[in-house]
């Protein structure tokens, strides 16, 4: 068996590799460690701040089996707390000033939906008074906000499952 002079494993001829310091090619890898660090910090910031972006007045919503609405931005919200205090957005307001305040915020647009958030322990009387005041004020789209996962309202019909 004969070896050619260009055989890399052959003794003698051919190209020899340079040893020691030679020219290196450009480093083509990107260091992603700083990017990962920044992304993890942003993830932590968003995880901490997300619960703070919900409505400011703390109440416990009643639970129902109805699903949530996928709707427009910036609705008018009215909150009824368990102690009988009323809030428009995050501002406390007396019951007597409720109707003019909501009418002013809606700019006389009575088709604009209003969301009533009532604490589960709030009296039925105060919630009914708020809804009656809104209804007599001319508002037609009054919605009650509830939490999902409540008690079942009864057996579902077979036709609904098909």
LUMDREN-482469 format. One line per 3 residues: number of its first residue (from 0); their letters; for each residue z, x negated, y of N, C-alpha, C. Coordinates in steps of 0.05 Angstrom, whole numbers, always signed. Last residue first. Layout:
N
NUM	a	Z X Y Z X Y Z X Y ~ ...
// end
This chain:
162
161	xxx	+472 +1501 +379 +445 +1497 +368 +426 +1491 +390 ~ +521 +1514 +401 +519 +1488 +387 +490 +1482 +378 ~ +516 +1565 +420 +518 +1543 +440 +514 +1516 +426
158	xxx	+517 +1596 +375 +492 +1594 +389 +492 +1571 +409 ~ +570 +1596 +359 +551 +1581 +343 +524 +1577 +357 ~ +618 +1586 +411 +600 +1603 +396 +580 +1586 +381
155	xxx	+682 +1555 +406 +655 +1555 +416 +637 +1572 +399 ~ +747 +1582 +414 +726 +1572 +397 +698 +1574 +410 ~ +779 +1564 +477 +774 +1581 +454 +752 +1569 +437
152	xxx	+787 +1527 +516 +788 +1555 +524 +783 +1574 +500 ~ +828 +1470 +505 +804 +1485 +498 +808 +1514 +505 ~ +859 +1432 +557 +860 +1449 +534 +834 +1464 +530
149	xxx	+820 +1376 +585 +842 +1395 +584 +842 +1412 +558 ~ +781 +1340 +599 +797 +1334 +575 +821 +1353 +573 ~ +775 +1326 +670 +765 +1334 +644 +784 +1328 +622
146	xxx	+806 +1355 +727 +803 +1332 +710 +792 +1342 +683 ~ +775 +1389 +783 +793 +1388 +760 +788 +1362 +745 ~ +764 +1420 +844 +762 +1395 +829 +783 +1395 +808
143	xxx	+729 +1478 +862 +755 +1467 +854 +750 +1442 +837 ~ +688 +1493 +917 +690 +1482 +890 +718 +1472 +885 ~ +650 +1536 +954 +677 +1526 +951 +681 +1518 +922
140	xxx	+603 +1555 +989 +604 +1537 +966 +631 +1523 +965 ~ +608 +1585 +1035 +599 +1598 +1011 +601 +1581 +986 ~ +647 +1596 +1093 +637 +1578 +1073 +631 +1592 +1047
137	xxx	+670 +1631 +1129 +641 +1632 +1126 +630 +1613 +1105 ~ +724 +1638 +1132 +712 +1621 +1152 +682 +1619 +1150 ~ +736 +1665 +1086 +734 +1681 +1111 +722 +1664 +1134
134	xxx	+736 +1618 +1053 +717 +1640 +1049 +713 +1658 +1073 ~ +778 +1589 +1074 +751 +1577 +1074 +730 +1599 +1071 ~ +820 +1624 +1064 +814 +1616 +1092 +786 +1604 +1094
131	xxx	+818 +1628 +1009 +813 +1652 +1025 +806 +1644 +1053 ~ +833 +1575 +995 +806 +1585 +988 +799 +1610 +1003 ~ +885 +1575 +1016 +865 +1556 +1026 +837 +1566 +1020
128	xxx	+909 +1615 +986 +908 +1618 +1015 +886 +1599 +1027 ~ +905 +1593 +934 +891 +1618 +940 +888 +1622 +971 ~ +940 +1550 +940 +912 +1545 +934 +895 +1570 +941
125	xxx	+988 +1577 +950 +977 +1559 +971 +948 +1553 +966 ~ +994 +1607 +902 +992 +1621 +928 +980 +1602 +949 ~ +1001 +1571 +862 +976 +1586 +862 +972 +1599 +889
122	xxx	+1030 +1509 +881 +1032 +1538 +876 +1005 +1551 +878 ~ +1017 +1449 +844 +1017 +1464 +869 +1018 +1494 +863 ~ +1013 +1419 +799 +1039 +1432 +803 +1040 +1447 +829
119	xxx	+963 +1397 +802 +968 +1416 +780 +994 +1431 +784 ~ +937 +1397 +869 +955 +1385 +849 +960 +1406 +827 ~ +869 +1408 +885 +897 +1418 +885 +913 +1405 +863
116	xxx	+816 +1399 +923 +831 +1384 +903 +860 +1394 +905 ~ +758 +1429 +937 +787 +1433 +940 +800 +1419 +916 ~ +700 +1415 +972 +715 +1410 +947 +745 +1412 +952
113	xxx	+646 +1449 +997 +673 +1440 +1002 +687 +1437 +976 ~ +576 +1444 +1012 +598 +1448 +993 +624 +1436 +1003 ~ +543 +1477 +1064 +553 +1451 +1055 +576 +1456 +1036
110	xxx	+531 +1525 +1086 +520 +1520 +1060 +530 +1494 +1048 ~ +550 +1524 +1137 +566 +1538 +1118 +555 +1536 +1090 ~ +552 +1485 +1186 +535 +1485 +1163 +551 +1498 +1140
107	xxx	+583 +1474 +1231 +574 +1502 +1226 +553 +1504 +1204 ~ +600 +1422 +1220 +580 +1428 +1241 +567 +1455 +1237 ~ +641 +1409 +1188 +616 +1418 +1174 +594 +1423 +1194
104	xxx	+682 +1398 +1224 +671 +1376 +1207 +645 +1384 +1194 ~ +691 +1450 +1244 +682 +1428 +1262 +670 +1405 +1246 ~ +710 +1475 +1198 +686 +1485 +1211 +674 +1464 +1230
101	xxx	+757 +1446 +1190 +736 +1445 +1170 +709 +1454 +1182 ~ +785 +1461 +1237 +780 +1433 +1231 +757 +1430 +1211 ~ +791 +1517 +1234 +775 +1505 +1256 +768 +1476 +1250
98	xxx	+822 +1520 +1184 +796 +1532 +1187 +780 +1520 +1210 ~ +871 +1490 +1196 +853 +1483 +1174 +825 +1494 +1178 ~ +912 +1501 +1229 +889 +1486 +1241 +867 +1480 +1220
95	xxx	+949 +1526 +1197 +937 +1541 +1219 +912 +1527 +1231 ~ +967 +1486 +1162 +950 +1507 +1152 +936 +1522 +1174 ~ +962 +1419 +1189 +976 +1444 +1184 +957 +1466 +1176
92	xxx	+942 +1359 +1154 +936 +1379 +1175 +952 +1405 +1169 ~ +934 +1290 +1142 +950 +1315 +1138 +944 +1333 +1161 ~ +877 +1257 +1121 +893 +1264 +1144 +908 +1290 +1138
89	xxx	+839 +1244 +1084 +865 +1231 +1081 +885 +1238 +1103 ~ +808 +1303 +1078 +803 +1275 +1073 +830 +1261 +1067 ~ +858 +1340 +1098 +829 +1340 +1100 +821 +1311 +1100
86	xxx	+914 +1367 +1065 +901 +1343 +1075 +871 +1349 +1076 ~ +976 +1402 +1065 +947 +1402 +1063 +936 +1377 +1076 ~ +1035 +1413 +1024 +1022 +1401 +1048 +991 +1400 +1043
83	xxx	+1062 +1431 +980 +1051 +1451 +998 +1037 +1439 +1023 ~ +1077 +1395 +941 +1098 +1404 +961 +1087 +1423 +982 ~ +1030 +1384 +915 +1050 +1400 +901 +1071 +1411 +920
80	xxx	+974 +1389 +961 +994 +1374 +946 +1015 +1393 +934 ~ +908 +1398 +967 +933 +1413 +968 +953 +1398 +950 ~ +854 +1374 +1004 +873 +1369 +983 +898 +1386 +988
77	xxx	+785 +1377 +1012 +810 +1388 +1022 +830 +1385 +999 ~ +726 +1344 +1030 +747 +1348 +1011 +772 +1358 +1024 ~ +658 +1345 +1037 +683 +1353 +1051 +704 +1358 +1029
74	xxx	+622 +1288 +1011 +628 +1317 +1012 +654 +1321 +1029 ~ +585 +1239 +1008 +604 +1246 +1029 +609 +1276 +1031 ~ +526 +1255 +970 +545 +1236 +981 +562 +1249 +1003
71	xxx	+516 +1303 +916 +509 +1288 +940 +532 +1270 +949 ~ +529 +1299 +845 +522 +1312 +869 +517 +1292 +892 ~ +544 +1319 +785 +529 +1297 +796 +517 +1307 +822
68	xxx	+607 +1343 +763 +582 +1348 +777 +570 +1322 +786 ~ +636 +1342 +696 +635 +1335 +725 +607 +1340 +736 ~ +651 +1398 +652 +641 +1371 +658 +641 +1366 +688
65	xxx	+709 +1433 +630 +683 +1432 +645 +676 +1404 +651 ~ +758 +1437 +609 +738 +1427 +591 +711 +1425 +605 ~ +810 +1411 +652 +793 +1433 +642 +773 +1420 +623
62	xxx	+872 +1395 +683 +852 +1388 +664 +837 +1413 +654 ~ +891 +1384 +752 +893 +1399 +727 +869 +1392 +709 ~ +910 +1320 +780 +891 +1342 +777 +895 +1357 +751
59	xxx	+960 +1298 +818 +953 +1300 +790 +935 +1324 +787 ~ +949 +1255 +876 +957 +1280 +863 +949 +1279 +834 ~ +950 +1217 +933 +955 +1216 +904 +964 +1243 +894
56	xxx	+899 +1207 +978 +923 +1222 +973 +926 +1225 +943 ~ +850 +1176 +978 +875 +1164 +986 +900 +1180 +979 ~ +801 +1172 +926 +814 +1186 +947 +842 +1177 +953
53	xxx	+783 +1104 +908 +785 +1132 +903 +799 +1146 +926 ~ +786 +1050 +915 +765 +1064 +929 +765 +1094 +924 ~ +823 +1026 +882 +831 +1032 +910 +811 +1047 +925
50	xxx	+797 +1014 +835 +815 +1037 +836 +824 +1044 +864 ~ +765 +968 +854 +753 +994 +846 +773 +1017 +846 ~ +793 +920 +863 +789 +938 +885 +777 +965 +877
47	xxx	+796 +895 +813 +821 +902 +827 +816 +923 +849 ~ +743 +889 +799 +760 +904 +781 +786 +912 +795 ~ +724 +858 +842 +715 +885 +839 +732 +902 +820
44	xxx	+753 +810 +831 +756 +824 +856 +747 +853 +854 ~ +732 +796 +780 +761 +802 +784 +766 +818 +809 ~ +678 +787 +794 +686 +807 +774 +715 +815 +777
41	xxx	+683 +743 +829 +673 +769 +839 +680 +792 +820 ~ +701 +705 +792 +718 +712 +815 +710 +739 +826 ~ +657 +702 +758 +682 +711 +748 +701 +719 +770
38	xxx	+618 +682 +794 +615 +709 +782 +641 +719 +770 ~ +639 +631 +805 +636 +651 +826 +633 +679 +815 ~ +635 +608 +753 +661 +610 +767 +660 +631 +789
35	xxx	+580 +610 +744 +598 +625 +726 +625 +629 +740 ~ +564 +573 +783 +554 +601 +784 +573 +619 +767 ~ +588 +525 +767 +596 +538 +792 +587 +567 +794
32	xxx	+559 +519 +716 +588 +523 +717 +597 +535 +744 ~ +506 +507 +711 +513 +535 +716 +543 +540 +718 ~ +463 +459 +728 +491 +462 +723 +500 +490 +730
29	xxx	+401 +454 +697 +416 +465 +720 +445 +468 +711 ~ +361 +399 +677 +380 +420 +671 +395 +428 +695 ~ +329 +356 +687 +317 +382 +690 +336 +405 +683
26	xxx	+328 +295 +716 +346 +313 +702 +337 +342 +707 ~ +270 +255 +708 +287 +272 +725 +303 +291 +708 ~ +274 +199 +662 +260 +222 +675 +280 +238 +692
23	xxx	+289 +130 +675 +295 +156 +663 +280 +178 +677 ~ +270 +65 +660 +267 +88 +677 +274 +113 +662 ~ +323 +26 +632 +295 +32 +636 +293 +56 +655
20	xxx	+367 -19 +607 +361 -2 +630 +331 +2 +632 ~ +361 -22 +536 +375 -28 +561 +367 -9 +583 ~ +295 -30 +509 +324 -26 +506 +337 -33 +532
17	xxx	+235 -1 +494 +251 -16 +513 +281 -10 +508 ~ +203 -8 +431 +218 +9 +450 +234 -10 +469 ~ +138 -33 +421 +167 -36 +418 +181 -18 +439
14	xxx	+80 -18 +385 +96 -16 +410 +126 -20 +404 ~ +55 -67 +339 +59 -41 +350 +75 -41 +376 ~ +80 -116 +292 +63 -105 +314 +71 -77 +323
11	xxx	+137 -122 +255 +119 -137 +272 +106 -120 +294 ~ +138 -75 +204 +150 -99 +216 +129 -112 +234 ~ +135 -5 +213 +125 -31 +203 +138 -54 +217
8	xxx	+145 +41 +235 +165 +30 +217 +158 +3 +207 ~ +100 +53 +263 +125 +50 +278 +147 +38 +261 ~ +38 +22 +256 +60 +37 +242 +86 +32 +256
5	xxx	-3 -7 +275 +8 +14 +293 +31 +30 +280 ~ -21 -38 +235 -7 -52 +256 +5 -32 +276 ~ -8 -8 +171 -25 -13 +195 -8 -27 +216
2	xxx	+3 -32 +107 +14 -21 +132 -5 -28 +155 ~ -18 -13 +42 -21 -30 +65 -10 -16 +90 ~ +0 -17 -23 +0 +0 +0 +0 -18 +25
// end
